[in-house]
Amino acid sequence: MKFRRWLPLVLPVLWLAVLASAVQVIYARHKARDLFVRMEKLNAERDSLDMEWGRLQLEQSYWSSHAFVERVANAKLQMNLPQTKDVRIVRP
């Protein structure tokens, strides 16, 4: 008999608790989806940066190659190898 007296008070509280937990589940799923999308964007950005890093390493290896340095020295600085007749060997 005591239980029937509390029933009108307990049912709305239980109903509100179920409703609140349902809202929290929906919010948690939304947050998880949002974080997943963010993670995928960060993974795509990481992959893009990895590709760019690889291209930069290739470019750096090209710029530091002997043939490129020789070509720049000839074209921009007018540095040429001396002719063999112009080479003087100095001995002590």
C-alpha positions, 0 to 999 in steps of 0.5 A: 500500500505504501508503494502505491502512494509513492507511485505518482511521484516516482513515475515522473522522476523515472520518466525524466531519468530515462529521457535525460539518459536518452538525450545524453546518449544522443549527445554522446553519439553526436560528439563521437561522430564529430570527433571521428570526422575531425580525426579523419580530417587530421589524418587527411592533413597528415597524409598531405603533409607527408606527401609534401615533405617527400616532395621537399626532400626530393627537391632538396636532393636535386638542389644539392646535386653536383650537376645542379651546382655546376650548372648554376655556377656556370650560368649565374656566376660565370664560373668555368673550369680552367683549361688544362693549359691554364693550370699551374702546379706549384710545388714547395 
